[in-house]
Amino acid sequence: MTIEECYQAIGADYEDVSHRIPNPALVKKFALKFLDDKSMEQLTAALKDGAVEDAFREAHTLKGLCLTLGFTRLAKPSIELTELLRGRRMDGYEPLYEQVVAEYEKTVAALRQVD
């Protein structure tokens, strides 16, 4: 799968990211580096531990990566979770977190198929 096909498969905005990163090889390079990022793993751990400050930081990092890379479908629940945690609240985070996990898994699975 090409990087453009990957973006299409996950409902991401390739056109938007290509305005910020006009070289397709660099878009691919940075998108694939997302696979190495530990924000999701650390977010999960922080939420499990009830560490709201750490959870906020990791959600914010994940949100920023998604916005930079044009991962639109993953960005939306990441933004909502970040805003909930920004208020140092964890009540009701579960549905948002589940949305983040679902979109994250779709994004990672598609990225792993890129040639």
C-alpha positions in Angstrom: 0.0 0.0 0.0 1.3 3.5 -0.8 1.3 6.2 1.8 -1.5 8.0 -0.1 -3.6 4.8 -0.1 -2.9 4.4 3.6 -4.2 7.9 4.3 -7.3 7.2 2.3 -7.9 3.9 4.1 -7.8 5.6 7.5 -9.7 8.7 6.6 -6.7 10.9 7.0 -6.1 14.1 5.2 -3.1 13.5 2.8 -3.7 16.7 0.9 -3.5 18.8 4.1 -0.3 17.1 5.3 1.3 17.4 1.9 0.9 21.2 2.1 3.0 21.2 5.3 5.3 18.5 4.1 5.5 18.8 0.3 7.8 15.9 -0.2 5.9 12.5 -0.4 8.9 10.6 0.8 9.1 12.8 3.9 5.3 12.3 4.5 5.9 8.6 4.4 8.9 8.8 6.7 7.2 10.9 9.3 4.0 8.9 9.2 5.9 5.6 9.6 7.8 7.1 12.6 4.4 7.3 14.3 4.6 3.5 14.8 7.6 4.1 17.1 5.9 6.8 19.2 5.1 5.7 22.8 2.4 8.2 23.5 -0.5 5.8 23.3 1.2 3.2 25.5 2.1 5.8 28.0 -1.4 7.3 27.9 -2.9 3.9 28.6 -0.5 3.4 31.6 -1.3 6.8 33.0 -5.0 6.3 32.8 -4.7 2.9 34.4 -2.7 4.4 37.2 -5.0 7.4 37.6 -2.1 9.8 36.9 -4.2 12.6 35.3 -1.2 15.0 34.7 0.7 12.3 32.8 -2.4 11.2 30.9 -3.0 14.8 29.8 0.6 15.2 28.6 0.4 11.9 26.6 -3.0 12.7 25.2 -1.8 16.2 24.2 1.3 14.7 22.5 -0.9 12.2 20.6 -3.2 14.9 19.5 -0.4 17.1 18.2 1.1 14.2 16.2 -2.3 13.4 14.7 -2.9 17.0 13.7 0.6 17.4 12.3 0.4 14.2 10.3 -3.2 14.7 9.2 -4.6 11.7 11.0 -8.1 13.3 11.1 -10.1 10.4 12.5 -7.6 9.7 15.3 -7.2 13.5 16.0 -10.9 14.0 16.8 -11.2 11.8 19.8 -7.6 12.7 20.9 -8.6 16.3 21.0 -11.7 15.6 23.0 -9.8 13.4 25.5 -7.1 16.0 25.8 -9.6 18.7 26.7 -11.3 16.5 29.3 -7.9 15.8 30.9 -6.8 19.4 30.6 -9.4 20.1 33.3 -7.5 17.5 35.4 -10.7 15.4 35.3 -10.8 11.7 34.6 -14.5 11.1 35.2 -16.1 9.9 32.0 -12.9 9.4 30.1 -13.6 5.8 29.2 -15.8 6.4 26.1 -13.3 8.9 24.6 -10.4 6.6 25.4 -12.2 3.7 23.7 -12.6 5.9 20.6 -8.9 6.8 20.6 -7.9 3.1 21.0 -10.2 2.1 18.1 -8.9 4.8 15.7 -5.3 4.3 16.9 -5.5 0.5 16.1 -6.9 1.2 12.6 -4.2 3.8 12.0 -1.4 1.6 13.1 -2.7 -1.4 11.2 -2.8 0.6 8.0 0.6 2.1 8.5 2.1 -1.3 8.9 0.8 -2.1 5.4 2.7 0.7 3.7 5.4 -0.4 1.3 
